């Protein structure tokens, strides 16, 4: 019996495999934690944003964070604040930040 969500799951896995190819190096979460000080004003101390227009970074998938930061840096993806914040990031900075934020565990509790 086919699973009803199998095509969606396969598409997600294929997308993650493509994103994984964008990671040039493994990041250092400890170094990323130090570098994340600059991110805290908008994305919160723990990666959980307190601002309505800034996304939560805690628990995001590492390849996604690498891709998004790289796109902000290159100008492919635009945001007034992030375009400025990411323009001077090195590949190592991006890898470290992605490693840090993806390592933060987030518990999801559905409403009762």
Gaussian input, Z-matrix of N, CA and C with variables (Angstrom, degrees):
# hf/3-21g

backbone

0 1
 N
 C     1     B1
 C     2     B2     1     A1
 N     3     B3     2     A2     1     D1
 C     4     B4     3     A3     2     D2
 C     5     B5     4     A4     3     D3
 N     6     B6     5     A5     4     D4
 C     7     B7     6     A6     5     D5
 C     8     B8     7     A7     6     D6
 N     9     B9     8     A8     7     D7
 C    10    B10     9     A9     8     D8
 C    11    B11    10    A10     9     D9
 N    12    B12    11    A11    10    D10
 C    13    B13    12    A12    11    D11
 C    14    B14    13    A13    12    D12
 N    15    B15    14    A14    13    D13
 C    16    B16    15    A15    14    D14
 C    17    B17    16    A16    15    D15
 N    18    B18    17    A17    16    D16
 C    19    B19    18    A18    17    D17
 C    20    B20    19    A19    18    D18
 N    21    B21    20    A20    19    D19
 C    22    B22    21    A21    20    D20
 C    23    B23    22    A22    21    D21
 N    24    B24    23    A23    22    D22
 C    25    B25    24    A24    23    D23
 C    26    B26    25    A25    24    D24
 N    27    B27    26    A26    25    D25
 C    28    B28    27    A27    26    D26
 C    29    B29    28    A28    27    D27
 N    30    B30    29    A29    28    D28
 C    31    B31    30    A30    29    D29
 C    32    B32    31    A31    30    D30
 N    33    B33    32    A32    31    D31
 C    34    B34    33    A33    32    D32
 C    35    B35    34    A34    33    D33
 N    36    B36    35    A35    34    D34
 C    37    B37    36    A36    35    D35
 C    38    B38    37    A37    36    D36
 N    39    B39    38    A38    37    D37
 C    40    B40    39    A39    38    D38
 C    41    B41    40    A40    39    D39
 N    42    B42    41    A41    40    D40
 C    43    B43    42    A42    41    D41
 C    44    B44    43    A43    42    D42
 N    45    B45    44    A44    43    D43
 C    46    B46    45    A45    44    D44
 C    47    B47    46    A46    45    D45
 N    48    B48    47    A47    46    D46
 C    49    B49    48    A48    47    D47
 C    50    B50    49    A49    48    D48
 N    51    B51    50    A50    49    D49
 C    52    B52    51    A51    50    D50
 C    53    B53    52    A52    51    D51
 N    54    B54    53    A53    52    D52
 C    55    B55    54    A54    53    D53
 C    56    B56    55    A55    54    D54
 N    57    B57    56    A56    55    D55
 C    58    B58    57    A57    56    D56
 C    59    B59    58    A58    57    D57
 N    60    B60    59    A59    58    D58
 C    61    B61    60    A60    59    D59
 C    62    B62    61    A61    60    D60
 N    63    B63    62    A62    61    D61
 C    64    B64    63    A63    62    D62
 C    65    B65    64    A64    63    D63
 N    66    B66    65    A65    64    D64
 C    67    B67    66    A66    65    D65
 C    68    B68    67    A67    66    D66
 N    69    B69    68    A68    67    D67
 C    70    B70    69    A69    68    D68
 C    71    B71    70    A70    69    D69
 N    72    B72    71    A71    70    D70
 C    73    B73    72    A72    71    D71
 C    74    B74    73    A73    72    D72
 N    75    B75    74    A74    73    D73
 C    76    B76    75    A75    74    D74
 C    77    B77    76    A76    75    D75
 N    78    B78    77    A77    76    D76
 C    79    B79    78    A78    77    D77
 C    80    B80    79    A79    78    D78
 N    81    B81    80    A80    79    D79
 C    82    B82    81    A81    80    D80
 C    83    B83    82    A82    81    D81
 N    84    B84    83    A83    82    D82
 C    85    B85    84    A84    83    D83
 C    86    B86    85    A85    84    D84
 N    87    B87    86    A86    85    D85
 C    88    B88    87    A87    86    D86
 C    89    B89    88    A88    87    D87
 N    90    B90    89    A89    88    D88
 C    91    B91    90    A90    89    D89
 C    92    B92    91    A91    90    D90
 N    93    B93    92    A92    91    D91
 C    94    B94    93    A93    92    D92
 C    95    B95    94    A94    93    D93
 N    96    B96    95    A95    94    D94
 C    97    B97    96    A96    95    D95
 C    98    B98    97    A97    96    D96
 N    99    B99    98    A98    97    D97
 C   100   B100    99    A99    98    D98
 C   101   B101   100   A100    99    D99
 N   102   B102   101   A101   100   D100
 C   103   B103   102   A102   101   D101
 C   104   B104   103   A103   102   D102
 N   105   B105   104   A104   103   D103
 C   106   B106   105   A105   104   D104
 C   107   B107   106   A106   105   D105
 N   108   B108   107   A107   106   D106
 C   109   B109   108   A108   107   D107
 C   110   B110   109   A109   108   D108
 N   111   B111   110   A110   109   D109
 C   112   B112   111   A111   110   D110
 C   113   B113   112   A112   111   D111
 N   114   B114   113   A113   112   D112
 C   115   B115   114   A114   113   D113
 C   116   B116   115   A115   114   D114
 N   117   B117   116   A116   115   D115
 C   118   B118   117   A117   116   D116
 C   119   B119   118   A118   117   D117
 N   120   B120   119   A119   118   D118
 C   121   B121   120   A120   119   D119
 C   122   B122   121   A121   120   D120
 N   123   B123   122   A122   121   D121
 C   124   B124   123   A123   122   D122
 C   125   B125   124   A124   123   D123
 N   126   B126   125   A125   124   D124
 C   127   B127   126   A126   125   D125
 C   128   B128   127   A127   126   D126
 N   129   B129   128   A128   127   D127
 C   130   B130   129   A129   128   D128
 C   131   B131   130   A130   129   D129
 N   132   B132   131   A131   130   D130
 C   133   B133   132   A132   131   D131
 C   134   B134   133   A133   132   D132
 N   135   B135   134   A134   133   D133
 C   136   B136   135   A135   134   D134
 C   137   B137   136   A136   135   D135
 N   138   B138   137   A137   136   D136
 C   139   B139   138   A138   137   D137
 C   140   B140   139   A139   138   D138
 N   141   B141   140   A140   139   D139
 C   142   B142   141   A141   140   D140
 C   143   B143   142   A142   141   D141
 N   144   B144   143   A143   142   D142
 C   145   B145   144   A144   143   D143
 C   146   B146   145   A145   144   D144
 N   147   B147   146   A146   145   D145
 C   148   B148   147   A147   146   D146
 C   149   B149   148   A148   147   D147
 N   150   B150   149   A149   148   D148
 C   151   B151   150   A150   149   D149
 C   152   B152   151   A151   150   D150
 N   153   B153   152   A152   151   D151
 C   154   B154   153   A153   152   D152
 C   155   B155   154   A154   153   D153
 N   156   B156   155   A155   154   D154
 C   157   B157   156   A156   155   D155
 C   158   B158   157   A157   156   D156
 N   159   B159   158   A158   157   D157
 C   160   B160   159   A159   158   D158
 C   161   B161   160   A160   159   D159
 N   162   B162   161   A161   160   D160
 C   163   B163   162   A162   161   D161
 C   164   B164   163   A163   162   D162
 N   165   B165   164   A164   163   D163
 C   166   B166   165   A165   164   D164
 C   167   B167   166   A166   165   D165
 N   168   B168   167   A167   166   D166
 C   169   B169   168   A168   167   D167
 C   170   B170   169   A169   168   D168
 N   171   B171   170   A170   169   D169
 C   172   B172   171   A171   170   D170
 C   173   B173   172   A172   171   D171
 N   174   B174   173   A173   172   D172
 C   175   B175   174   A174   173   D173
 C   176   B176   175   A175   174   D174
 N   177   B177   176   A176   175   D175
 C   178   B178   177   A177   176   D176
 C   179   B179   178   A178   177   D177
 N   180   B180   179   A179   178   D178
 C   181   B181   180   A180   179   D179
 C   182   B182   181   A181   180   D180
 N   183   B183   182   A182   181   D181
 C   184   B184   183   A183   182   D182
 C   185   B185   184   A184   183   D183
 N   186   B186   185   A185   184   D184
 C   187   B187   186   A186   185   D185
 C   188   B188   187   A187   186   D186
 N   189   B189   188   A188   187   D187
 C   190   B190   189   A189   188   D188
 C   191   B191   190   A190   189   D189
 N   192   B192   191   A191   190   D190
 C   193   B193   192   A192   191   D191
 C   194   B194   193   A193   192   D192
 N   195   B195   194   A194   193   D193
 C   196   B196   195   A195   194   D194
 C   197   B197   196   A196   195   D195
 N   198   B198   197   A197   196   D196
 C   199   B199   198   A198   197   D197
 C   200   B200   199   A199   198   D198
 N   201   B201   200   A200   199   D199
 C   202   B202   201   A201   200   D200
 C   203   B203   202   A202   201   D201
 N   204   B204   203   A203   202   D202
 C   205   B205   204   A204   203   D203
 C   206   B206   205   A205   204   D204
 N   207   B207   206   A206   205   D205
 C   208   B208   207   A207   206   D206
 C   209   B209   208   A208   207   D207
 N   210   B210   209   A209   208   D208
 C   211   B211   210   A210   209   D209
 C   212   B212   211   A211   210   D210
 N   213   B213   212   A212   211   D211
 C   214   B214   213   A213   212   D212
 C   215   B215   214   A214   213   D213
 N   216   B216   215   A215   214   D214
 C   217   B217   216   A216   215   D215
 C   218   B218   217   A217   216   D216
 N   219   B219   218   A218   217   D217
 C   220   B220   219   A219   218   D218
 C   221   B221   220   A220   219   D219
 N   222   B222   221   A221   220   D220
 C   223   B223   222   A222   221   D221
 C   224   B224   223   A223   222   D222
 N   225   B225   224   A224   223   D223
 C   226   B226   225   A225   224   D224
 C   227   B227   226   A226   225   D225
 N   228   B228   227   A227   226   D226
 C   229   B229   228   A228   227   D227
 C   230   B230   229   A229   228   D228
 N   231   B231   230   A230   229   D229
 C   232   B232   231   A231   230   D230
 C   233   B233   232   A232   231   D231
 N   234   B234   233   A233   232   D232
 C   235   B235   234   A234   233   D233
 C   236   B236   235   A235   234   D234
 N   237   B237   236   A236   235   D235
 C   238   B238   237   A237   236   D236
 C   239   B239   238   A238   237   D237
 N   240   B240   239   A239   238   D238
 C   241   B241   240   A240   239   D239
 C   242   B242   241   A241   240   D240
 N   243   B243   242   A242   241   D241
 C   244   B244   243   A243   242   D242
 C   245   B245   244   A244   243   D243
 N   246   B246   245   A245   244   D244
 C   247   B247   246   A246   245   D245
 C   248   B248   247   A247   246   D246
 N   249   B249   248   A248   247   D247
 C   250   B250   249   A249   248   D248
 C   251   B251   250   A250   249   D249
 N   252   B252   251   A251   250   D250
 C   253   B253   252   A252   251   D251
 C   254   B254   253   A253   252   D252
 N   255   B255   254   A254   253   D253
 C   256   B256   255   A255   254   D254
 C   257   B257   256   A256   255   D255
 N   258   B258   257   A257   256   D256
 C   259   B259   258   A258   257   D257
 C   260   B260   259   A259   258   D258
 N   261   B261   260   A260   259   D259
 C   262   B262   261   A261   260   D260
 C   263   B263   262   A262   261   D261
 N   264   B264   263   A263   262   D262
 C   265   B265   264   A264   263   D263
 C   266   B266   265   A265   264   D264
 N   267   B267   266   A266   265   D265
 C   268   B268   267   A267   266   D266
 C   269   B269   268   A268   267   D267
 N   270   B270   269   A269   268   D268
 C   271   B271   270   A270   269   D269
 C   272   B272   271   A271   270   D270
 N   273   B273   272   A272   271   D271
 C   274   B274   273   A273   272   D272
 C   275   B275   274   A274   273   D273
 N   276   B276   275   A275   274   D274
 C   277   B277   276   A276   275   D275
 C   278   B278   277   A277   276   D276
 N   279   B279   278   A278   277   D277
 C   280   B280   279   A279   278   D278
 C   281   B281   280   A280   279   D279
 N   282   B282   281   A281   280   D280
 C   283   B283   282   A282   281   D281
 C   284   B284   283   A283   282   D282
 N   285   B285   284   A284   283   D283
 C   286   B286   285   A285   284   D284
 C   287   B287   286   A286   285   D285
 N   288   B288   287   A287   286   D286
 C   289   B289   288   A288   287   D287
 C   290   B290   289   A289   288   D288
 N   291   B291   290   A290   289   D289
 C   292   B292   291   A291   290   D290
 C   293   B293   292   A292   291   D291
 N   294   B294   293   A293   292   D292
 C   295   B295   294   A294   293   D293
 C   296   B296   295   A295   294   D294
 N   297   B297   296   A296   295   D295
 C   298   B298   297   A297   296   D296
 C   299   B299   298   A298   297   D297
 N   300   B300   299   A299   298   D298
 C   301   B301   300   A300   299   D299
 C   302   B302   301   A301   300   D300
 N   303   B303   302   A302   301   D301
 C   304   B304   303   A303   302   D302
 C   305   B305   304   A304   303   D303
 N   306   B306   305   A305   304   D304
 C   307   B307   306   A306   305   D305
 C   308   B308   307   A307   306   D306
 N   309   B309   308   A308   307   D307
 C   310   B310   309   A309   308   D308
 C   311   B311   310   A310   309   D309
 N   312   B312   311   A311   310   D310
 C   313   B313   312   A312   311   D311
 C   314   B314   313   A313   312   D312
 N   315   B315   314   A314   313   D313
 C   316   B316   315   A315   314   D314
 C   317   B317   316   A316   315   D315
 N   318   B318   317   A317   316   D316
 C   319   B319   318   A318   317   D317
 C   320   B320   319   A319   318   D318
 N   321   B321   320   A320   319   D319
 C   322   B322   321   A321   320   D320
 C   323   B323   322   A322   321   D321
 N   324   B324   323   A323   322   D322
 C   325   B325   324   A324   323   D323
 C   326   B326   325   A325   324   D324
 N   327   B327   326   A326   325   D325
 C   328   B328   327   A327   326   D326
 C   329   B329   328   A328   327   D327
 N   330   B330   329   A329   328   D328
 C   331   B331   330   A330   329   D329
 C   332   B332   331   A331   330   D330
 N   333   B333   332   A332   331   D331
 C   334   B334   333   A333   332   D332
 C   335   B335   334   A334   333   D333

   B1=1.4510
   B2=1.5308
   B3=1.3418
   B4=1.4610
   B5=1.5249
   B6=1.3093
   B7=1.4628
   B8=1.5166
   B9=1.3426
   B10=1.4581
   B11=1.5227
   B12=1.3134
   B13=1.4634
   B14=1.5226
   B15=1.3283
   B16=1.4603
   B17=1.5296
   B18=1.3491
   B19=1.4692
   B20=1.5274
   B21=1.3132
   B22=1.4632
   B23=1.5194
   B24=1.3173
   B25=1.4611
   B26=1.5224
   B27=1.3373
   B28=1.4587
   B29=1.5228
   B30=1.3254
   B31=1.4657
   B32=1.5242
   B33=1.3163
   B34=1.4677
   B35=1.5287
   B36=1.3062
   B37=1.4631
   B38=1.5248
   B39=1.3166
   B40=1.4665
   B41=1.5206
   B42=1.3231
   B43=1.4663
   B44=1.5165
   B45=1.3096
   B46=1.4654
   B47=1.5173
   B48=1.3119
   B49=1.4611
   B50=1.5256
   B51=1.3251
   B52=1.4618
   B53=1.5202
   B54=1.3294
   B55=1.4600
   B56=1.5182
   B57=1.3033
   B58=1.4582
   B59=1.5133
   B60=1.3033
   B61=1.4506
   B62=1.5145
   B63=1.3561
   B64=1.4622
   B65=1.5212
   B66=1.3089
   B67=1.4551
   B68=1.5223
   B69=1.3247
   B70=1.4575
   B71=1.5217
   B72=1.3229
   B73=1.4535
   B74=1.5150
   B75=1.3096
   B76=1.4580
   B77=1.5166
   B78=1.3130
   B79=1.4560
   B80=1.5099
   B81=1.3089
   B82=1.4576
   B83=1.5295
   B84=1.3327
   B85=1.4568
   B86=1.5329
   B87=1.3273
   B88=1.4693
   B89=1.5248
   B90=1.3230
   B91=1.4656
   B92=1.5258
   B93=1.3281
   B94=1.4586
   B95=1.5143
   B96=1.3235
   B97=1.4710
   B98=1.5203
   B99=1.3259
   B100=1.4668
   B101=1.5221
   B102=1.3161
   B103=1.4571
   B104=1.5277
   B105=1.3148
   B106=1.4602
   B107=1.5305
   B108=1.3145
   B109=1.4747
   B110=1.5260
   B111=1.3248
   B112=1.4632
   B113=1.5308
   B114=1.3093
   B115=1.4664
   B116=1.5315
   B117=1.3292
   B118=1.4596
   B119=1.5221
   B120=1.3127
   B121=1.4678
   B122=1.5261
   B123=1.3186
   B124=1.4674
   B125=1.5272
   B126=1.3371
   B127=1.4599
   B128=1.5177
   B129=1.3294
   B130=1.4525
   B131=1.5139
   B132=1.3139
   B133=1.4586
   B134=1.5224
   B135=1.3201
   B136=1.4603
   B137=1.5185
   B138=1.3425
   B139=1.4561
   B140=1.5143
   B141=1.3298
   B142=1.4675
   B143=1.5217
   B144=1.3191
   B145=1.4552
   B146=1.5273
   B147=1.3067
   B148=1.4621
   B149=1.5309
   B150=1.3426
   B151=1.4603
   B152=1.5291
   B153=1.3253
   B154=1.4693
   B155=1.5284
   B156=1.3227
   B157=1.4619
   B158=1.5279
   B159=1.3162
   B160=1.4690
   B161=1.5242
   B162=1.3200
   B163=1.4696
   B164=1.5186
   B165=1.3216
   B166=1.4586
   B167=1.5275
   B168=1.3227
   B169=1.4624
   B170=1.5228
   B171=1.3186
   B172=1.4609
   B173=1.5202
   B174=1.3336
   B175=1.4505
   B176=1.5171
   B177=1.3224
   B178=1.4669
   B179=1.5307
   B180=1.2915
   B181=1.4610
   B182=1.5351
   B183=1.3249
   B184=1.4642
   B185=1.5334
   B186=1.3419
   B187=1.4707
   B188=1.5322
   B189=1.3198
   B190=1.4706
   B191=1.5276
   B192=1.3310
   B193=1.4637
   B194=1.5269
   B195=1.3204
   B196=1.4670
   B197=1.5303
   B198=1.3147
   B199=1.4612
   B200=1.5268
   B201=1.3236
   B202=1.4640
   B203=1.5297
   B204=1.3320
   B205=1.4631
   B206=1.5235
   B207=1.3189
   B208=1.4600
   B209=1.5245
   B210=1.3172
   B211=1.4658
   B212=1.5219
   B213=1.3246
   B214=1.4743
   B215=1.5235
   B216=1.3254
   B217=1.4632
   B218=1.5296
   B219=1.3158
   B220=1.4703
   B221=1.5241
   B222=1.3234
   B223=1.4592
   B224=1.5158
   B225=1.3365
   B226=1.4588
   B227=1.5175
   B228=1.3091
   B229=1.4650
   B230=1.5179
   B231=1.3266
   B232=1.4673
   B233=1.5226
   B234=1.3004
   B235=1.4551
   B236=1.5188
   B237=1.3099
   B238=1.4658
   B239=1.5291
   B240=1.2992
   B241=1.4679
   B242=1.5284
   B243=1.3363
   B244=1.4657
   B245=1.5256
   B246=1.3025
   B247=1.4671
   B248=1.5213
   B249=1.3240
   B250=1.4691
   B251=1.5306
   B252=1.3324
   B253=1.4654
   B254=1.5222
   B255=1.3221
   B256=1.4636
   B257=1.5228
   B258=1.3318
   B259=1.4702
   B260=1.5263
   B261=1.3191
   B262=1.4647
   B263=1.5271
   B264=1.3380
   B265=1.4620
   B266=1.5254
   B267=1.3197
   B268=1.4594
   B269=1.5322
   B270=1.3166
   B271=1.4652
   B272=1.5269
   B273=1.3380
   B274=1.4717
   B275=1.5288
   B276=1.3367
   B277=1.4728
   B278=1.5220
   B279=1.3170
   B280=1.4657
   B281=1.5271
   B282=1.3208
   B283=1.4683
   B284=1.5249
   B285=1.3431
   B286=1.4642
   B287=1.5303
   B288=1.3185
   B289=1.4709
   B290=1.5247
   B291=1.3172
   B292=1.4590
   B293=1.5225
   B294=1.3226
   B295=1.4675
   B296=1.5219
   B297=1.3271
   B298=1.4663
   B299=1.5292
   B300=1.3209
   B301=1.4661
   B302=1.5229
   B303=1.3075
   B304=1.4597
   B305=1.5287
   B306=1.3277
   B307=1.4673
   B308=1.5321
   B309=1.3274
   B310=1.4659
   B311=1.5227
   B312=1.3075
   B313=1.4612
   B314=1.5208
   B315=1.3193
   B316=1.4584
   B317=1.5183
   B318=1.3046
   B319=1.4569
   B320=1.5260
   B321=1.3125
   B322=1.4505
   B323=1.5155
   B324=1.3181
   B325=1.4567
   B326=1.5251
   B327=1.3297
   B328=1.4614
   B329=1.5323
   B330=1.3137
   B331=1.4682
   B332=1.5180
   B333=1.3043
   B334=1.4754
   B335=1.5019
   A1=108.31
   A2=119.00
   A3=121.44
   A4=111.07
   A5=114.53
   A6=120.24
   A7=108.98
   A8=119.19
   A9=120.87
   A10=113.53
   A11=118.55
   A12=121.13
   A13=112.55
   A14=117.45
   A15=120.73
   A16=112.62
   A17=120.85
   A18=119.26
   A19=112.15
   A20=116.81
   A21=120.38
   A22=110.46
   A23=117.11
   A24=120.81
   A25=110.87
   A26=116.97
   A27=120.59
   A28=111.04
   A29=116.86
   A30=120.32
   A31=110.46
   A32=117.42
   A33=121.31
   A34=110.43
   A35=116.80
   A36=120.20
   A37=110.86
   A38=117.26
   A39=120.54
   A40=110.13
   A41=116.77
   A42=120.95
   A43=111.57
   A44=116.54
   A45=120.03
   A46=110.76
   A47=117.46
   A48=120.30
   A49=110.20
   A50=116.99
   A51=120.12
   A52=111.15
   A53=116.34
   A54=120.07
   A55=111.16
   A56=117.90
   A57=121.05
   A58=110.82
   A59=117.36
   A60=121.12
   A61=112.88
   A62=118.24
   A63=120.55
   A64=112.18
   A65=117.96
   A66=120.84
   A67=109.75
   A68=116.66
   A69=120.71
   A70=111.38
   A71=116.92
   A72=119.79
   A73=109.32
   A74=115.66
   A75=119.87
   A76=108.52
   A77=115.85
   A78=120.29
   A79=112.90
   A80=115.47
   A81=124.35
   A82=107.25
   A83=116.54
   A84=121.17
   A85=112.07
   A86=118.19
   A87=120.88
   A88=110.50
   A89=116.69
   A90=120.32
   A91=109.92
   A92=116.21
   A93=120.69
   A94=112.43
   A95=116.33
   A96=120.02
   A97=110.23
   A98=117.42
   A99=121.23
   A100=110.84
   A101=116.84
   A102=120.98
   A103=112.02
   A104=117.52
   A105=122.60
   A106=113.02
   A107=117.65
   A108=120.38
   A109=109.91
   A110=116.69
   A111=120.88
   A112=111.79
   A113=118.11
   A114=122.68
   A115=112.61
   A116=115.98
   A117=120.89
   A118=114.72
   A119=118.35
   A120=119.94
   A121=110.79
   A122=116.79
   A123=120.25
   A124=113.35
   A125=117.01
   A126=120.77
   A127=113.67
   A128=118.18
   A129=121.83
   A130=113.76
   A131=115.35
   A132=123.03
   A133=112.58
   A134=115.52
   A135=121.57
   A136=112.77
   A137=116.95
   A138=120.32
   A139=113.35
   A140=116.47
   A141=121.82
   A142=107.05
   A143=115.35
   A144=121.63
   A145=112.13
   A146=114.23
   A147=120.59
   A148=110.00
   A149=116.31
   A150=122.04
   A151=109.78
   A152=117.88
   A153=119.94
   A154=114.53
   A155=118.60
   A156=120.78
   A157=114.18
   A158=117.67
   A159=121.25
   A160=108.82
   A161=117.57
   A162=119.46
   A163=113.14
   A164=114.86
   A165=120.77
   A166=107.82
   A167=116.60
   A168=121.21
   A169=111.56
   A170=116.79
   A171=121.13
   A172=110.52
   A173=115.24
   A174=120.62
   A175=114.92
   A176=118.31
   A177=119.62
   A178=109.09
   A179=116.76
   A180=121.93
   A181=108.86
   A182=116.16
   A183=122.24
   A184=113.84
   A185=119.02
   A186=118.18
   A187=112.61
   A188=116.75
   A189=119.70
   A190=110.48
   A191=117.04
   A192=120.65
   A193=110.92
   A194=116.76
   A195=120.70
   A196=110.03
   A197=116.24
   A198=121.13
   A199=110.64
   A200=117.22
   A201=121.17
   A202=111.53
   A203=117.29
   A204=119.63
   A205=111.71
   A206=116.66
   A207=120.45
   A208=111.61
   A209=116.36
   A210=120.59
   A211=111.65
   A212=117.88
   A213=119.97
   A214=109.71
   A215=116.57
   A216=121.38
   A217=111.24
   A218=117.30
   A219=120.93
   A220=113.20
   A221=116.70
   A222=120.14
   A223=113.18
   A224=117.56
   A225=121.47
   A226=110.35
   A227=115.72
   A228=122.93
   A229=105.80
   A230=116.53
   A231=119.17
   A232=112.53
   A233=113.21
   A234=123.41
   A235=104.89
   A236=116.82
   A237=120.78
   A238=112.44
   A239=117.48
   A240=121.26
   A241=111.07
   A242=117.27
   A243=120.19
   A244=112.66
   A245=117.91
   A246=119.67
   A247=110.48
   A248=116.87
   A249=121.67
   A250=109.90
   A251=116.84
   A252=121.16
   A253=112.17
   A254=118.24
   A255=121.37
   A256=114.02
   A257=118.02
   A258=119.44
   A259=113.99
   A260=119.25
   A261=121.32
   A262=113.46
   A263=117.81
   A264=119.98
   A265=110.40
   A266=115.73
   A267=120.87
   A268=108.80
   A269=116.77
   A270=120.13
   A271=110.23
   A272=116.63
   A273=120.48
   A274=110.64
   A275=117.50
   A276=120.48
   A277=110.36
   A278=115.51
   A279=120.74
   A280=110.59
   A281=117.37
   A282=121.10
   A283=111.13
   A284=117.00
   A285=120.94
   A286=111.28
   A287=117.14
   A288=120.58
   A289=110.62
   A290=116.76
   A291=120.65
   A292=110.92
   A293=117.15
   A294=120.90
   A295=110.48
   A296=116.45
   A297=120.24
   A298=111.41
   A299=116.55
   A300=118.86
   A301=112.29
   A302=118.30
   A303=120.17
   A304=111.77
   A305=117.50
   A306=121.12
   A307=113.06
   A308=116.82
   A309=120.02
   A310=108.32
   A311=116.03
   A312=120.47
   A313=109.74
   A314=114.71
   A315=121.51
   A316=107.81
   A317=116.49
   A318=120.92
   A319=108.20
   A320=115.49
   A321=121.25
   A322=108.15
   A323=115.64
   A324=120.62
   A325=108.04
   A326=116.92
   A327=119.24
   A328=110.49
   A329=116.31
   A330=118.66
   A331=110.57
   A332=115.32
   A333=118.40
   A334=111.40
   D1=123.70
   D2=-178.96
   D3=-70.22
   D4=145.18
   D5=176.85
   D6=-79.57
   D7=135.58
   D8=-175.41
   D9=-65.62
   D10=-25.63
   D11=-177.00
   D12=-105.75
   D13=9.46
   D14=-177.39
   D15=-58.80
   D16=-44.73
   D17=179.52
   D18=-61.09
   D19=-39.23
   D20=178.60
   D21=-65.32
   D22=-43.84
   D23=179.81
   D24=-62.80
   D25=-41.52
   D26=179.02
   D27=-65.67
   D28=-39.16
   D29=178.23
   D30=-64.32
   D31=-40.68
   D32=178.69
   D33=-64.49
   D34=-43.91
   D35=179.39
   D36=-64.02
   D37=-39.97
   D38=178.63
   D39=-64.66
   D40=-40.60
   D41=178.23
   D42=-63.85
   D43=-41.40
   D44=178.51
   D45=-65.74
   D46=-37.00
   D47=178.33
   D48=-63.90
   D49=-39.99
   D50=177.44
   D51=-66.16
   D52=-42.35
   D53=178.99
   D54=-64.48
   D55=-36.35
   D56=-178.72
   D57=-59.99
   D58=-28.76
   D59=179.00
   D60=-68.30
   D61=-14.96
   D62=-179.90
   D63=-82.77
   D64=-12.04
   D65=-178.91
   D66=-81.44
   D67=109.21
   D68=-177.18
   D69=-78.77
   D70=-27.71
   D71=-178.15
   D72=-150.74
   D73=158.35
   D74=177.16
   D75=-77.22
   D76=136.03
   D77=-179.43
   D78=-85.62
   D79=162.26
   D80=178.61
   D81=-110.13
   D82=108.44
   D83=-176.22
   D84=-61.15
   D85=-36.61
   D86=179.49
   D87=-65.27
   D88=-41.83
   D89=176.83
   D90=-67.12
   D91=-38.60
   D92=178.54
   D93=-63.00
   D94=-35.36
   D95=178.58
   D96=-61.93
   D97=-41.12
   D98=178.50
   D99=-67.89
   D100=-39.99
   D101=-179.26
   D102=-71.51
   D103=-24.19
   D104=-176.29
   D105=-71.15
   D106=-8.74
   D107=178.26
   D108=-54.31
   D109=-38.10
   D110=-179.70
   D111=-68.38
   D112=-20.58
   D113=-176.73
   D114=-89.72
   D115=-16.45
   D116=-169.65
   D117=-65.11
   D118=-29.51
   D119=-177.69
   D120=-59.85
   D121=-38.71
   D122=-178.60
   D123=-99.82
   D124=-38.31
   D125=-172.45
   D126=-100.57
   D127=6.33
   D128=175.91
   D129=82.13
   D130=155.61
   D131=-179.83
   D132=-58.58
   D133=-35.86
   D134=-175.38
   D135=-108.66
   D136=13.75
   D137=-178.64
   D138=84.14
   D139=1.66
   D140=176.04
   D141=-102.75
   D142=110.53
   D143=-173.88
   D144=-66.09
   D145=143.11
   D146=174.29
   D147=-104.01
   D148=-5.06
   D149=-179.00
   D150=-102.26
   D151=139.73
   D152=-176.79
   D153=-66.06
   D154=-26.17
   D155=-177.18
   D156=-97.40
   D157=-1.43
   D158=179.87
   D159=-107.36
   D160=127.60
   D161=-178.50
   D162=-75.03
   D163=156.76
   D164=171.39
   D165=-70.75
   D166=137.28
   D167=177.51
   D168=-106.01
   D169=-23.64
   D170=-178.77
   D171=-59.49
   D172=129.26
   D173=175.74
   D174=78.87
   D175=1.90
   D176=176.61
   D177=-66.50
   D178=155.88
   D179=179.85
   D180=-71.91
   D181=131.62
   D182=-175.51
   D183=-53.71
   D184=-48.30
   D185=179.94
   D186=-61.07
   D187=-34.87
   D188=178.08
   D189=-64.00
   D190=-45.39
   D191=179.86
   D192=-62.10
   D193=-41.44
   D194=178.39
   D195=-61.92
   D196=-45.20
   D197=-179.33
   D198=-63.62
   D199=-47.54
   D200=-177.48
   D201=-63.45
   D202=-46.85
   D203=179.32
   D204=-63.99
   D205=-39.13
   D206=177.08
   D207=-62.78
   D208=-39.23
   D209=178.75
   D210=-69.28
   D211=-38.00
   D212=175.34
   D213=-64.07
   D214=-42.23
   D215=-179.15
   D216=-63.30
   D217=-42.16
   D218=-177.29
   D219=-80.10
   D220=-17.38
   D221=-177.40
   D222=92.84
   D223=-1.48
   D224=177.01
   D225=-63.05
   D226=-38.29
   D227=177.17
   D228=-113.06
   D229=133.94
   D230=-174.39
   D231=-121.60
   D232=138.81
   D233=172.83
   D234=-156.25
   D235=134.32
   D236=-174.12
   D237=-52.23
   D238=-45.11
   D239=-177.32
   D240=-81.63
   D241=-48.46
   D242=-174.70
   D243=-68.75
   D244=-31.25
   D245=178.27
   D246=-62.33
   D247=-38.00
   D248=177.71
   D249=-74.85
   D250=-44.17
   D251=-176.39
   D252=-64.80
   D253=-34.36
   D254=-173.89
   D255=-92.53
   D256=-13.19
   D257=-170.66
   D258=-60.97
   D259=-29.66
   D260=-178.43
   D261=-102.57
   D262=6.56
   D263=178.98
   D264=-71.16
   D265=137.94
   D266=174.09
   D267=-86.67
   D268=169.66
   D269=174.91
   D270=-59.24
   D271=-37.95
   D272=179.19
   D273=-66.44
   D274=-40.73
   D275=177.50
   D276=-59.27
   D277=-46.70
   D278=-178.84
   D279=-62.93
   D280=-44.71
   D281=179.09
   D282=-62.77
   D283=-41.26
   D284=-179.76
   D285=-66.86
   D286=-44.69
   D287=179.10
   D288=-63.17
   D289=-42.87
   D290=179.04
   D291=-63.81
   D292=-40.75
   D293=178.36
   D294=-62.82
   D295=-42.17
   D296=-179.19
   D297=-65.41
   D298=-54.94
   D299=-175.23
   D300=-65.83
   D301=-34.40
   D302=179.73
   D303=-73.04
   D304=-21.02
   D305=179.93
   D306=-81.94
   D307=-13.30
   D308=179.16
   D309=-73.64
   D310=125.33
   D311=-179.45
   D312=-84.57
   D313=133.91
   D314=179.66
   D315=-122.19
   D316=131.94
   D317=178.14
   D318=-99.70
   D319=129.34
   D320=179.00
   D321=-105.16
   D322=124.81
   D323=179.77
   D324=-120.98
   D325=111.12
   D326=179.53
   D327=-67.14
   D328=151.14
   D329=178.78
   D330=-64.37
   D331=150.07
   D332=-178.52
   D333=-92.03

